[in-house]
């Protein structure tokens, strides 16, 4: 039994934080699925590296059907083709797990991160056009994105809520999911058919907090905040599952909005390369990992429950660093702002690259 299958037996699904045309066509993804991979996530940065950083999409770009499309429409055509191919390959996982896994995520236009109504419209359109039960639409957990999440869930759209860095933000996301399910149920919707994950970002919390800790001379806390933050978030998740509102929805067949650990590659080379995978293994969770981190965990990771270990110590650590001058709320707020900007910047680099390629192809 592969280590990914061992993790699945423990209640954690491993998804792939990567998509590129070649892995969809050369059998690589099929092999990963056979080994126990259970989903795929994408984001503007991933598509930017895939499309503008390779010639894999050039044949598509030469298609006469793309000639008169706008740059944005061209990007969407390429991205949706990849997402559809991936979703078709993942469909058997979706069916075998009775809808628990097998999802492939596509992000809404990152320039809509602070626009509620436009996000709702875009997400509904993408979900309808892809027309696959195992597609999730990614919506950022901004103040404007969270109301969109409730509306989308309330209309039966699968949502991956992304760019969550703080426990408070996560609780707002969880509330939007529950309220959305209640709305959907009130309209006669089948809540068992709606799926969502809350993408809680991990490693970058250490990247930002460590800088603050170094400035304050609090080196004994370095490299510990991100895992502590995640473990306390998981404790909150478990409390939600024990709440009366959730129990009512669960009785109607609703699925938990699992915490998905995102940004789990280790940014600091002095930390273990699988730190943010090994320390966050637990029931009803997902870990989406980039290729290098997946390879490292398969090589030397251990399948054992760790998420429930040291939770009191995690709470104490967060309390201690706050008392010593680390404003984690300010840090996580900035992380979300910077995350939105990073995805938007990558998206515009991608659009520029597509425009340049199209001009070369259709210059005559």
C-alpha positions, 0 to 999 in steps of 0.5 A: 500500500502506498503512503498516499493510500495509508494517509487516506486510511487515516482520513487525510486526502493528498491533492496535487498543487500542480497542473500542466498539459503534459502530465494530463497526456503522458500518463504521469497523472494516471500513475499518481492516481493509481498511487492514491492521489485524490485531487488537484488544485490550480491557481494563477501562478501555476497556470502562468508557469505552465502556459507561459513557461513552456511550449506545451500550449503552442499548438492550441494557440495556433488553432484558428478558433483562438485567433479572434478570441481576446487574451482573457478568453484564450487563457480561459479556453486553455485553462478549462481544457486542462481542468476538464481533462484533469476532472475526467481523469479524477472522475473515477476517484470521485465515484469511488469515494462517493463524492468525497474526493476526486476534485479539480479546482479552478480559480476565478479571475484574481482581479475579482477578489474584492468584488462580490457580485462579479465573483458570484457571476464568474464562479457560476459561469465557470461551474456551468461551463465545465459541467463536471460534478467534481470541479471546484471553483476557487474563491478567495476568503476576502471580506468580499469573497466570503459573502460570495461563498455563501451564495454559491454554496446556496446554489449548489456550486462546489467551492474551494475557499482559498487564501485563508491565513488566520483562524478568525478568517477561517471561522468566517468561511466556515460560517458562510459554508454552513449558512450556504448549506442551510440556504440550499436545504431551505430551497429543497436542494440536496446538500449531499451533492455540495462540496467545499474545502477551506484552503488554510495557508501554512508555510508563508505564516512562518515566512512572515512571522519569523521575520518579526520574531527575529526582529524581536529576538524571539528566536526560540519560536522560529519555524513554529507559528505556522503549524501551531496556527493550523493545529488550533484552526483544526481544533476549531473545525472539530468544534464546528462538527460538534455544533447543533447547526452542523449536526442538523445539516449532517443529518440531511447528508451534508459533508464537512467543509474539510480544512485543506492545508495549502502552501505546504512546501517548505520555504526556509531551507533550514526546516525539514522539507516535509514539515508542513505535511508531516505535522498536519496529518489528521482526519477530515483534512486535505493536504495539497502538495507541489511535486517536489514536496510530494516526492519528498513525502513519498520518500521519507514521510510517515503516515501517522496522525499528528494534527491532535498532538501538542494542541495545548502547546500550540495555543500557548505558543500563539498566546506567548508570541502575542504577549511578546509583541507579535501581531499575528492578526496583522501578519495574516491580514497582510499575507492575504493582501499579498496573496491576492496581489501575487495571484493577480500579478502572475495572472497578468504576466500570463496574459501578457505572455499569451498575447505575445505568443498569439502575435507571433503566431498570427503575425501574418 
